[in-house]
Structure formats: C-alpha cells, structure tokens
Amino acid sequence: MFVETLGLMPKPDQELEFRQIDPSEVKLVVMQLQNKRSSGPDGLSNYVMRKVCDNLVLPITPLYNLIIECSCFPEQFKVCKIIPLFKGGDPEMVGNYRPISLTNTLSKIFERLIFNQIEEFFTNQSLHDPNQFGTGQHKTTWQDSLDP
C-alpha cells in the first residue's frame, strides 16, 4: 500500500530551494518556543532566549543563513543532553524512567525555520496527501476515524 501511494503522489512543479531567513521569521519562531527553563548542552533555555530575543535575533540570523548557504549543519547543533525522566513506581528500577533529549535552543530555532520552509513548499505545491492525518495542521488522528 505504501509503495503504491508513493506512485500516486503529485510531482512538484519546482524543486525545493531554501531561501534566506529574515530576522522577523527568527523572532516569530523564538516567541513561539515553549516557555521552559530547561536547557540543552548550550545552556540556553527557551525562557532565556525569549527574554533576550530582541538582542539576539540580528546576530543569529546571519548564522542561520550561512548554514543554509553552506548546506552544513554545525556539529554543536547535533549534540543533545539526555536525562532520565521518572515515570512512577519504584525509583530504584531503571525501567521506571524514560529518556528525554534536550537539544540546543539555537538548533531548535533553526530546525523550526527549515520546517516552515518545507511546509510552505508542500502547501504551495499541493504535496500533502489528503488521507494523511496526525501530522498536518488541523488534521488530528481522531478526524480520520470520523470520515466515512
């Protein structure tokens, strides 16, 4: 079924080319970050980033544009901090913990900026499968069960 579906997907009219990022886009993404105080290996929490956003947007935008221009994702952005999160039960049992990965805030911002461009391309090229639920905007998994 999956392979057959791939053959039915429309071909885009053009290729995806990442465009330069504007400081206003960076600010919008930063302000949409969850206001959490936990931080990844960079030590910069979403909370702090939102507080200093106006001072950092202009200096980090050229960094993001350089990453796009060079097509090179920095090694430091690939590093994450993994911490155990207690689920409940006996705290002495390893199975009662699940790992969570804390990524660098600057990496999260860049990933969202790239996601937004990919999402825009898919929408403009009508590449979303109307039968896919759970990942698209306003397309929850429960809606799939309501359709006849």
Secondary structure as GFF3:
##gff-version 3
##sequence-region A 1 148
A	DSSP	alpha_helix	2	8	.	.	.	ID=ss1
A	DSSP	alpha_helix	23	32	.	.	.	ID=ss2
A	DSSP	alpha_helix	46	51	.	.	.	ID=ss3
A	DSSP	alpha_helix	53	70	.	.	.	ID=ss4
A	DSSP	alpha_helix	75	78	.	.	.	ID=ss5
A	DSSP	beta_strand	80	86	.	.	.	ID=ss6
A	DSSP	three_ten_helix	94	96	.	.	.	ID=ss7
A	DSSP	beta_strand	97	103	.	.	.	ID=ss8
A	DSSP	alpha_helix	105	124	.	.	.	ID=ss9
A	DSSP	alpha_helix	141	146	.	.	.	ID=ss10
###
